[in-house]
Each structure stands twice: as C-alpha cells, then as structure tokens.
Amino acid sequence: MSADRREHWEAVWRERAPGELSWHQETAERSFALITASLGRPDAAIIDVGGGDSPLTGDLARYGYHDLTVLDIADAALDHGRRRLGPLADAVTWITADVTAFRPERACQLWHDRAVFHFLTSGIDRSRYVEAAAAAVAPGGWLVIATFGPTGPRQCSGLPVQRHTQTSLTDALAPAFTPVEFSTEDHVTPAGDVQQFLYGRFRRS
C-alpha cells in the first residue's frame, strides 16, 4: 500500500465532513440502477471500491443484496460508512486497502467503482487496478465504473486526475472487460460546482 496515498486520504476524511466532499451523494441512483440491471440474484457478491461513506451499500442492503464488501484506502472513510449503516454494517465486509495492491480472496459477481479510477494517473497503477478487478470478478461477471468524463475536472481533492472518454476507458480495461453501455451524468458538488462523470458497464471477458 502506498503510505503517501493512504495518508493523503486519511487527512481528507479527518479534515472535512462527508457532506462537504466534492463526490458526496445523497443517493447513488445511477450506480444502483446499473448494478440491479446487471444482477438478477440477491445473493450475488458485490464489491464497492472506494465506497467508504457511499450511500450505495445501504441502498443495496435494503434492496435485498446481502453479500456486500466495501474497500477503501482510508480507515476514516470506512468508519463513516459503518456509522451511516448502523446495524446493517455488521453484515458488510469492510476492507482497508489500496486497490492497486489488492488481491481478492474470493470471486465476486460485480465490481463497482465511482471516483477511484480517475485518480490513477500512471499507466502502471491503472494496470494494477485492472489486474485486481480481473482477479476479483468471476467470468461473465460485471464491472460498473464511473470516472471524470472528458469535460470533467482536471484535479480533485488536491490531486491531479485522469479524465476518460469511452475509448480510453475501454482501452484501459481491455482485454479483461468488454464494454456494454456508457452514459454521462452531471454531478453537482456540495459547493455547487458541476462535474461530468462518465459511467461504463462492462462484462468480464
């Protein structure tokens, strides 16, 4: 795990309330819709990468999914997530890890990531991310990912980011994952700024 990367994100979560962070969502409607469109079974295993304080896990749990894992680089983010879920948190697996060094212990049917991949600005880190995702997702499984789109911000939380097009995202995830559909969403931050997100749904090749 990159100590510098982890320290950066621990500091972000210590210094700001979750509702002040630029990626904050009250609901994760787009992600939820793409996940439920992909999976037909409530026992399907789902991992949410970078999902520390996301509302998504709670939404999925209340919908009936019960094999849920949340991975985040920051313990502080996971602590917020546990508090958000309350009693539901006991049924979730919580993992502190840098996704570029993550090695899954078992397969899942769906990998979800909103707003982690675009922080990987080096090709090596992106390759390591794809290796982890490919090792985690069972054949025929799904990857649902959202990154800053071509008109999105150039940096976030004090770090440079890599914006993506449909082509660059497809190239980065190939050949392990095959694109199924794309969409964009204009996310309004708590400060009132508009950030373009590119969503992609991919199938494990």
N, C-alpha and C positions, 0 to 999 in steps of 0.2 A: 504494500500500500504506500502511495506517495505521502510522506509525512507532511510536506508543504501543502499539498492539495487538501488533505484532511484538515489541517489546522486552519486553512482559509475558510472552509465551510463550517467548521465548528464556531469560528468567530462570527460569521454571518448570522448564524442561528442564535448565538448568545446576545448579539448587539441589537437585533431587531425582532419585533414581534412578528409572528407568522403572517398576520393580516397586512403587514407593511411590505412584505417581499413582493417583488415585481411579478413573479409567476403565480401568486396566490389566486386560487379559485374558490368560490363558494360551493360550486358544483363542478363535476368533471363530466359534463353531459356528452361531449364529443367522444372522449375515451370510452365512456360507459357504453355508448351506442355501438362503437366499433368492436368492443370486446363481446358484447352479448350477440352481435351479428355473427361473430366467428365461432362461438362456443354454444353447443346445444345442451351440455351436461353440467349440472350444478356441482358435480364432483371434480370437474376439470381443475388441474393445478395451474395457478396464475402467479407470476412474479411481477411485482411492480418495482422497477428500478428507479431510484431517486424519489421514491414515493413517501418519504418520511412523514410529512404532515398533510399529504393529499387527502381530499375527501373521498377519493375513488375507492379505497379499501372498505370504508364503511358502507358506501353505496352497494358494492358487490356483496358484502356480507349480508346486508339486509335483503338483497335480492335472492339470496339462497346459496351463493358460492361459499364454500367452506374450506377449500384448500388454498389458502392465500399466504403469500410471502411478500414482505416488503424489504427491499435492500436500499440502504443509503450509506453514504460515506461518513455522515455526521451522526454521532450518538444523540446530539441535541435534537436533531430533526426527528429521529425515531422516538425520543421521549415525548415530543409534542404529539406525534401520531398516536402513541399509546393513550395519552390523556384525552385526545379527541374521541377515540373509540370507546373509552370507558371499559365496561365489562366485555365488550366484543374483542378487545385487544388480546385476551387470553387465548383466543382461538387462532391467532395470526402468528406466523413465524417471522421474527424480526432479525435481520442480518446487518451488521455493520461491516461494510467492505467497500473498497474502491473497485468499481465494476471492471476496470481494465485488468485487475488481478484476481477476479472472482472465478472460482472453479466450482460449479454446481455439484451437489452430492446426489441429485436425482433429476429426472426429466420433468419438465412441465409442458402443458399444452399451449400456454400463451405467455409471452414476454411483453410487458408494457413499459414504455419509457416516454414520459413527457418532460422534455427540457434537460436531459443529461447529455445526449449525444452531441449537441451543438457546442458543448464546452470542450470537446475533444478536438483540438486544433492540429494535432500532429497525426500523420498517417499511421505511425506505429500504435498510438493509443486507439485509433479507430479500428485498426486490425485486431488488436487485443479485445476490444469490445465485441466485435463480430465473432471472434473465436469463443468468447464466453457465452454469447447468445446462441450460437450454433450448438455448443455443447449442452446448453440448458433445454432447448426446445426439441421435443420429440419430432420425428419425421411426420410431415403432414400438419404439424402444429402451426402456430401463428406468432407473428411479431407485429405489434401495434406501436408506432413510434411517432413522436411529434418533435420537430426541431424548428428553429427560426427559419422562415422562408426567405426567398431571395430579396425581399424588401424589409426583412426584419432587422433588429438592432445589430450593430457591429460588436457590441460588448454588453456584458450583463454582470452585475454584482462585482464590478471591478476587474473582470477578466475578459479577454478577447474571446469571441465565439466564431464558429464556422457556420455561416448560413448555407442552406441547401436548396437545391432545385430537385424536381422529381428525378432528373437524370443523375445528379451527383449522389443522391441518397440511394438510388438503385445500384449505382456502380459500387458504392461503399459496402453495401450489404451482399452483393453478388460474390460467388455463386450460391452461397448458403441459403439465401432468401430470394423469393420471386415476388415482384410487386403484383398486387391485386387491385388496389384503388388508392387514389390520393384525393385530398381535399385541403382547403386552407381555412383558417379561422383568424379573425382579428381579435386578439386578446387585449382587453382594456385593463391596465395595471391599476393597483390601488391609488397610484399618483395621477391617474387619468391619461397616461400615455398609451398609444396603440402599438401592439407588437404583432407582426404577422407570423403565424405558426403554420407550418406545412405538416399535415398528418398523412401517414402512409400505413397501409395494411398489407403485410407481406406473409407469404406462405413458406414454411420450411421446405426447402427443395429435397 
